[in-house]
């Protein structure tokens, strides 16, 4: 599961640019700083390399171990908890 701390994100897009599996897109949701947040829309393709975590200068991203089948079954391929975080 990918978690994004929206209050920490400064919208640098390093996570989007560094992801080898193109898991992220820039969303239309803004945080309190007025920046557009990354959104993991292709989380099933994530290979858990943690490159997005390493590249994030604000440590706003956490990649937890997860089961791909569990994501598909529980969330229909998208991560609802992250989308809820983005709407805050």
C-alpha positions in Angstrom: 0.0 0.0 0.0 1.3 3.5 -0.9 0.6 6.3 1.6 1.1 9.9 0.8 1.2 12.5 3.7 -0.5 15.3 1.8 0.6 17.9 4.4 4.3 17.1 3.8 4.2 17.0 0.0 5.5 20.1 -1.8 4.6 18.9 -5.3 8.1 18.4 -6.6 7.0 15.4 -8.8 10.2 13.5 -8.1 8.1 10.4 -7.2 6.2 10.7 -10.5 9.4 11.1 -12.5 11.4 8.4 -10.7 8.8 5.6 -10.7 9.9 2.9 -13.2 6.4 1.4 -13.3 4.5 4.7 -13.8 2.4 4.2 -10.7 1.8 7.9 -10.1 0.1 10.8 -11.9 -0.3 14.4 -10.8 -3.8 14.8 -9.4 -6.1 17.8 -9.5 -6.2 17.7 -5.7 -4.4 20.4 -3.8 -2.9 20.2 -0.3 -2.8 23.1 2.3 0.3 24.5 0.5 -1.7 24.8 -2.7 0.4 22.2 -4.6 -1.1 19.4 -6.7 -0.4 16.0 -5.1 0.8 12.8 -6.7 -1.8 10.0 -6.9 -0.9 6.3 -7.1 -3.4 5.3 -9.8 -1.5 2.2 -11.0 -0.6 0.7 -7.7 -1.0 -2.9 -8.9 2.0 -2.4 -11.1 4.2 -1.2 -8.2 7.2 -3.4 -7.8 7.9 -2.1 -4.2 11.3 -0.8 -5.2 10.8 2.2 -2.8 12.5 4.6 -5.2 9.7 7.1 -4.7 10.3 7.0 -1.0 14.0 7.5 -1.5 13.5 10.4 -3.9 11.0 12.3 -1.8 12.9 15.1 -0.1 10.1 15.6 2.4 9.6 11.9 3.3 5.9 12.2 2.3 5.6 8.8 0.8 5.6 5.4 2.4 5.5 2.1 0.5 4.3 -0.7 2.6 4.5 -4.4 1.7 1.2 -5.5 0.2 -0.3 -8.3 -1.8 -1.3 -7.4 -5.4 -4.3 -9.7 -5.4 -5.5 -8.1 -2.1 -5.4 -4.7 -3.8 -7.3 -5.9 -6.8 -9.9 -7.7 -4.6 -10.4 -5.0 -2.0 -10.0 -1.8 -4.1 -10.7 -2.8 -7.7 -7.1 -1.8 -8.6 -7.1 1.6 -7.0 -6.2 2.7 -3.5 -9.2 4.3 -1.9 -7.4 5.3 1.3 -4.9 7.4 -0.7 -7.7 9.1 -2.6 -9.4 9.9 0.7 -6.1 11.4 2.0 -5.9 13.5 -1.1 -9.3 15.0 -0.6 -8.5 16.3 2.9 
